[in-house]
Amino acid sequence: MSRARTGIEVVAKALAKAPDEVHVSETTQDGSELIELFAAPSDLGRMIGRRGRTASALRALASMAAEMEGSSVTVEFRDGSPDDGR
């Protein structure tokens, strides 16, 4: 588990009204990480924030953590759970 994934998960669960429904998945391809943040539809707006400011802050946090490990990262926000067949 990378620092970027851990940081995103901790902050997302702190922001959510239903932290048990927050799930974070991580895949690595060609030295770049893809972090998908799944949250309840009612919490997704909290994760993105007004004008995307919270999303930008989460992406910046993940980028700095990934840079410390020598990789790059992309963070995507999804509603629902990872088991929804997406």
C-alpha positions, -999 to +999 in steps of 0.1 A: +000+000+000+015+033-010+016+065+010-006+082-015-034+056-011-031+057+027-033+095+028-063+096+004-081+070+025-075+087+058-087+121+046-117+107+026-129+088+057-126+119+078-147+139+053-174+113+048-206+111+068-206+074+060-169+064+064-177+027+062-188+032+026-155+048+016-132+024-004-099+032-021-084+010-047-049+013-062-035-001-095-001+004-109+008+005-146+041+015-161+054+032-129+022+053-126-005+047-099-042+050-104-061+056-072-099+053-073-119+067-045-153+052-041-179+069-018-216+070-013-233+094-037-243+116-008-206+119+002-191+123-032-199+160-032-180+164+000-150+147-015-150+170-046-159+202-028-170+236-041-155+242-075-134+211-070-111+226-044-112+196-021-105+172-050-076+194-060-062+193-025-066+155-024-048+152-057-020+174-046-016+154-014-014+122-034+010+137-059+034+148-031+032+114-014+038+095-047+067+118-056+084+109-023+082+073-035+095+081-070+063+076-089+033+096-103-003+092-094-038+099-108-068+102-084-103+095-097-136+099-078-164+073-082-198+069-067-209+036-053-186+007-044-158-011-063-181-042-065-206-025-087-189-040-118-172-009-130 
